[in-house]
Amino acid sequence: MRRPLTKREQRAINALLNGAVMRENLDFIAGCSNSPELVAGLRRKGLSVPCERVERFDKDGNSCWPGRYSFTQEDRVLARELGA
């Protein structure tokens, strides 16, 4: 038996159903400060939630590679089954 989705998980899933989300944005959307752990919880529920590293530049102009989360087609089906 699967545990029900938390409100944070629900918000994250709803956002990801609308498209890819940068890690920092997912923190804000879900209402947490550690979205990688939130995503790990979604993965434990069976979602794959791939993370693509994309080049960005920090405030000092240095290159960095934050993550952008998205859903696979299979994730979209499972997310709806989970009650999203």
KEDRENTI-968030 format. One line per field, with one value per residue (C-alpha): residue number from 1; residue in one letter; x, y, z. Coordinates in pm, 1 decimal. Layout:
BEGIN
nr = c(NUM, ...)
rest = c(a, ...)
east = c(X, ...)
north = c(Y, ...)
up = c(Z, ...)
***
This chain:
BEGIN
nr = c(1, 2, 3, 4, 5, 6, 7, 8, 9, 10, 11, 12, 13, 14, 15, 16, 17, 18, 19, 20, 21, 22, 23, 24, 25, 26, 27, 28, 29, 30, 31, 32, 33, 34, 35, 36, 37, 38, 39, 40, 41, 42, 43, 44, 45, 46, 47, 48, 49, 50, 51, 52, 53, 54, 55, 56, 57, 58, 59, 60, 61, 62, 63, 64, 65, 66, 67, 68, 69, 70, 71, 72, 73, 74, 75, 76, 77, 78, 79, 80, 81, 82, 83, 84)
rest = c(m, r, r, p, l, t, k, r, e, q, r, a, i, n, a, l, l, n, g, a, v, m, r, e, n, l, d, f, i, a, g, c, s, n, s, p, e, l, v, a, g, l, r, r, k, g, l, s, v, p, c, e, r, v, e, r, f, d, k, d, g, n, s, c, w, p, g, r, y, s, f, t, q, e, d, r, v, l, a, r, e, l, g, a)
east = c(0.0, 134.0, 140.7, -71.7, 98.2, 202.6, 97.2, 456.4, 463.3, 128.9, 252.8, 574.2, 385.1, 139.6, 429.8, 614.9, 299.2, 314.5, 676.2, 1039.0, 1124.8, 1461.2, 1565.1, 1551.3, 1204.2, 1083.0, 1189.8, 968.0, 674.9, 670.0, 733.4, 1055.2, 1426.8, 1554.2, 1378.3, 1637.2, 1510.7, 1151.3, 1229.5, 1399.3, 1069.6, 881.2, 1129.7, 1063.4, 697.3, 791.5, 842.6, 1173.0, 1189.3, 1502.9, 1735.9, 1910.9, 2210.9, 2190.0, 2451.9, 2373.2, 2582.5, 2598.4, 2598.9, 2973.7, 2945.5, 3086.2, 2945.5, 2749.5, 2530.7, 2208.6, 1947.3, 1620.9, 1362.2, 1103.2, 863.3, 886.1, 568.4, 553.0, 584.6, 286.6, 70.8, 185.9, 147.6, -217.3, -259.5, -105.8, -384.8, -231.0)
north = c(0.0, 340.3, 624.1, 920.1, 1219.9, 1501.7, 1854.4, 1928.2, 1621.0, 1719.8, 2071.4, 1933.3, 1682.1, 1944.1, 2170.2, 1888.5, 1789.6, 2138.8, 2099.4, 2093.8, 2286.6, 2416.6, 2290.7, 2635.4, 2695.7, 2358.9, 2460.2, 2766.2, 2590.8, 2296.2, 2507.5, 2339.0, 2413.9, 2073.8, 1974.1, 1701.6, 1513.1, 1580.8, 1434.0, 1136.2, 1071.8, 1085.2, 837.0, 603.5, 616.6, 488.1, 805.3, 838.4, 1222.7, 1267.3, 1553.1, 1726.4, 1942.6, 2274.2, 2545.1, 2868.6, 3153.6, 3262.3, 3621.7, 3644.5, 3527.6, 3183.0, 2883.2, 2636.8, 2335.7, 2327.4, 2059.4, 2079.8, 1814.5, 1678.9, 1389.6, 1107.1, 996.8, 705.1, 949.3, 1144.6, 831.9, 725.8, 1080.7, 1075.8, 731.6, 863.6, 1118.7, 1427.2)
up = c(0.0, -96.8, 148.7, 44.7, -111.3, 118.3, 28.3, -77.1, -300.0, -450.1, -529.7, -682.6, -895.4, -1017.6, -1117.9, -1295.4, -1483.0, -1635.5, -1751.6, -1639.7, -1321.5, -1201.1, -858.2, -696.6, -836.4, -708.3, -356.5, -380.9, -549.7, -310.5, -1.6, 105.7, 116.4, -0.6, -320.3, -398.9, -90.8, -196.1, -539.6, -372.6, -193.3, -523.4, -666.3, -373.9, -477.5, -822.5, -1025.7, -1211.7, -1219.2, -1432.1, -1347.6, -1634.0, -1549.4, -1735.4, -1758.4, -1580.1, -1449.5, -1086.9, -959.1, -1020.1, -1379.5, -1308.7, -1489.9, -1274.8, -1349.8, -1145.8, -1198.8, -1388.3, -1297.7, -1537.3, -1580.6, -1830.5, -2007.3, -1762.2, -1471.9, -1601.2, -1600.3, -1251.5, -1114.7, -1214.8, -1057.8, -734.3, -718.9, -875.4)
***
